[in-house]
Amino acid sequence: MRSLWNAVIVENRKLSRSPVLWGMLVFLLFVTGIRSGGADWTEHLGSMTFLFASVFGLMGFGTITAWTFGREYADRTIKDLVALPISRGTIVIAKSAVIVLWCLIATLLIFGFALLLGWLIGVPGFSVDAVWRSLVELLTIAAFHLLLCSPVALLASISRGYLVPIAYAFTTLMVALTAGPTVLGPYLPWSIPALHLSLSSEGGTLFPLGKASYVILIAVCELGIAGTMSWWKRADQR
């Protein structure tokens, strides 16, 4: 347990000092700012949540994941990392924990920024219920996108860098935007978060999609985790 905690501290230090993390956060805040406003708080916060469901989650979380796992190869520190007296599985768990931590921090920062903007520009109809409902929706969408980050980590490990996984994240974004509204949407993992948000807003139910959609999300996550663990434990680290 102590080795895992030490690994988490080290990985957190790497990511928290990365220009990729802060550059991505500034970009997401900028886009949130230019899309702020609306007839009421439900519309104002709904616009921000939709950005998370359709773009921020796939590209933002995907880029952070790609950098966290791919930088070791790009910076040529992978040999030093795997030579440490710590299991490779522990390294993967530590990297994943730090990714989840910072993605959730970024989510809450953007939510707080949206609240601040709403007050500054005078969005009418403030409602505690609307704010709470938007926060629950946002955290649910963030959790879905975190499940989709595991294949990005696997691709970063296999490709030994972060360009391929970032390209993958961009491709999945395009697939979600184009195929999401079709009949295939509920079965494409990358379009499920946006569809979930759309249907939950309309029907008021917490999980409006069929069980198959959520099973697909979990299955994709498990396959990505298993593949990443297997790669780090068994693949030849050159």
Buried (B, 14 or more C-beta within 10 A) or exposed (E): EEBBEBBBEBBBEBBEEBEBBEEBBEBBBEBBBEBBBBEBBBEBBBBBBBBBBBBBBBBBBBBBBBBBBBBBBBEEEBEEBBEBEBBBBBBBBBBBBBBBBBBBEBBBBBBEBBBEBBEEEEBEEBEEEBBEBBBEBBBBBBBBBBBBBBBBBBBBBBBBBBEBBBBBBBEBBEBBBEBBEEEEBBBBBBBBBBBBBBBBBEEEEEEBBEEEBBEBBEEBBEEBBEBBBEBBEEEEBE
